[in-house]
Amino acid sequence: MAKNMQPVAKRCKALNVSPAAMGYAKKQTNRNPKGQMRRKQSEYAMQMNEKQKVKFVYGIMEKQFRSYYEKAARMEGKTGELLLTTIERRLDNVVYRLGFAMTRREARQSVNHGHFSVNGRKVNIPSYLVKPGDVIEVREKSRDSIRFKRFTGEDAPIFATPKWLSREKNALKGTVLQMPEREDIDMPVEEHLIVELYSK
């Protein structure tokens, strides 16, 4: 399986993405301190930058991203918004949003290793798209591992769960309440530029 192994801090700076969007609260880089002093970008460069930003944040490679775009283009509604909300429904992203992993990369690895179930069935495909009513939880045999014990109890880190998801208190279990909407995506991105890029 292809993986995006680019340095997080360096890539965040290049794409003007906050490390917090990646789950890294304190990550930063001192390389190229005058990196913002660049000449004006062309229209194509801005479109490409927006696409690369979304791919990087969600950890998606080009072939799969293109597939999401084509799926969104066939649906009724605004293609850009549908693209983002479809990607937001990925299981690895949902695991991260529910607070069962500190970063999306960690969430992707946890799903790959078979630590999660959806509606009681083991799912180890990070790109699995959840739907309203789905119950996502850490599998019974994985709950005693250090990886997941840190997310329960009084010392557990606090995560802001989006309104389209619900997590049971002090439990490694969450439910999809509804489909995500555009305003649920807190990453600053101009999706219309991505649509323009693929429409050429």
C-alpha positions in Angstrom: 0.0 0.0 0.0 1.3 3.4 -0.9 2.1 5.8 2.0 2.7 9.5 2.2 6.0 9.7 4.1 6.7 13.4 3.6 8.0 15.3 6.7 4.9 16.8 8.4 6.3 20.1 9.6 8.0 20.9 6.3 5.0 20.0 4.2 2.7 22.0 6.5 4.8 25.0 5.9 4.9 24.5 2.1 1.1 24.2 1.9 0.3 26.8 4.5 -1.4 24.2 6.7 -1.5 24.5 10.5 0.2 21.5 12.1 -2.9 21.3 14.4 -4.9 20.2 11.4 -2.7 17.2 11.3 -3.0 16.5 15.0 0.5 17.9 15.8 0.0 20.7 18.3 3.7 21.6 18.8 5.3 20.6 15.5 7.1 23.3 13.6 10.1 23.8 11.5 12.7 26.6 11.3 13.8 25.7 7.8 13.5 28.5 5.2 12.3 31.2 7.6 11.7 33.5 4.6 9.7 30.9 2.8 6.6 33.1 2.7 8.4 35.7 0.6 7.5 34.1 -2.7 6.4 35.6 -6.0 2.7 35.6 -6.9 1.3 32.2 -7.7 -0.3 31.4 -11.0 -3.9 30.2 -11.2 -2.7 26.7 -11.8 -0.3 26.8 -8.9 -3.1 27.9 -6.5 -5.4 25.1 -7.8 -2.7 22.5 -7.4 -1.8 23.8 -3.9 -5.4 23.4 -2.7 -5.5 19.8 -4.1 -2.2 18.9 -2.5 -3.3 20.4 0.8 -6.4 18.2 1.1 -4.5 15.1 -0.1 -1.8 15.8 2.5 -4.1 16.4 5.5 -6.2 13.3 4.9 -3.2 11.1 3.7 -4.7 10.3 0.3 -2.7 9.4 -2.8 -3.6 10.8 -6.3 -5.4 7.8 -7.8 -7.8 7.5 -4.8 -8.3 11.3 -4.6 -9.2 11.4 -8.3 -11.7 8.6 -7.7 -13.3 10.6 -4.9 -13.6 13.6 -7.3 -15.2 11.6 -10.0 -17.7 10.1 -7.5 -18.6 13.6 -6.3 -19.0 14.9 -9.8 -21.6 12.3 -10.5 -23.6 13.3 -7.4 -26.2 16.0 -7.2 -25.0 19.2 -5.5 -21.8 21.2 -5.3 -19.0 18.9 -6.5 -16.3 20.6 -4.2 -18.4 20.3 -1.1 -19.4 16.7 -1.9 -15.7 15.8 -2.4 -14.7 17.1 1.0 -17.7 15.5 2.9 -17.0 12.2 1.2 -13.4 12.2 2.2 -14.5 13.3 5.7 -16.4 10.0 6.0 -13.3 7.8 5.7 -13.0 5.4 8.6 -9.4 6.6 9.5 -10.6 10.2 9.6 -13.6 9.2 11.8 -11.4 7.3 14.2 -9.3 10.5 14.5 -12.3 12.7 14.9 -13.7 10.5 17.6 -10.4 10.9 19.6 -9.2 7.3 19.3 -5.9 8.4 17.7 -3.7 11.5 18.1 -3.2 12.0 14.4 -4.8 10.7 11.1 -1.6 8.8 10.4 -1.9 6.9 13.7 -5.6 6.3 13.0 -4.8 4.9 9.6 -2.3 2.5 11.1 -4.7 1.4 13.8 -7.4 0.6 11.3 -4.9 -1.2 9.1 -3.9 -3.4 12.0 -7.5 -4.4 12.6 -8.2 -2.7 15.9 -11.6 -1.3 14.9 -15.0 -2.7 14.1 -18.0 -1.1 12.4 -21.4 -2.4 13.5 -19.7 -5.3 15.2 -17.7 -6.4 12.2 -13.9 -6.0 11.9 -12.9 -3.4 9.3 -9.3 -2.9 8.4 -9.7 -0.6 5.3 -8.9 3.0 6.2 -10.9 4.3 3.1 -14.1 2.6 4.3 -16.9 5.2 4.1 -19.1 5.3 7.2 -22.8 6.2 7.0 -25.4 7.5 9.5 -26.2 4.9 12.2 -22.8 3.2 12.0 -21.2 2.3 15.3 -17.4 2.4 15.4 -15.5 0.9 18.3 -12.2 -0.5 19.4 -12.4 -4.2 19.2 -12.5 -6.1 22.5 -9.1 -7.7 22.3 -7.4 -4.3 21.5 -8.9 -2.3 24.4 -6.3 -3.3 27.0 -3.4 -2.1 24.9 -1.5 1.0 25.9 -2.4 2.5 22.6 -6.1 2.8 23.6 -6.0 2.8 27.4 -4.7 6.4 27.2 -8.0 7.6 25.6 -10.1 6.6 28.6 -10.2 7.7 32.3 -9.6 11.0 33.9 -6.3 11.7 32.3 -7.5 11.1 28.7 -6.9 13.9 26.2 -9.9 16.0 25.4 -11.1 16.1 21.8 -13.8 18.3 20.3 -16.1 15.8 18.6 -17.9 17.2 15.5 -21.7 17.4 15.7 -22.2 14.6 13.1 -20.4 12.1 15.4 -21.1 11.0 19.0 -18.7 9.3 21.4 -19.7 7.5 24.6 -18.1 9.0 27.6 -15.1 7.0 28.9 -15.7 4.4 26.3 -13.9 3.5 23.0 -17.1 3.6 21.1 -18.7 6.2 18.8 -21.7 6.6 16.5 -22.3 8.4 13.2 -25.3 10.6 13.8 -25.6 12.1 10.3 -23.7 12.8 7.2 -21.0 15.5 7.6 -21.7 18.9 6.1 -19.3 21.5 4.7 -19.1 23.6 7.9 -18.0 20.5 9.8 -14.7 20.6 8.0 -12.5 23.0 9.9 -9.6 23.0 7.5 -9.3 26.2 5.4 -9.6 25.1 1.8 -11.1 26.6 -1.4 -12.6 23.5 -2.9 -13.8 25.3 -6.0 -10.1 25.6 -7.1 -9.8 21.8 -7.0 -13.0 21.4 -9.1 -11.5 23.9 -11.6 -8.3 22.0 -11.8 -10.0 18.7 -12.6 -12.5 20.3 -14.9 -9.8 21.3 -17.4 
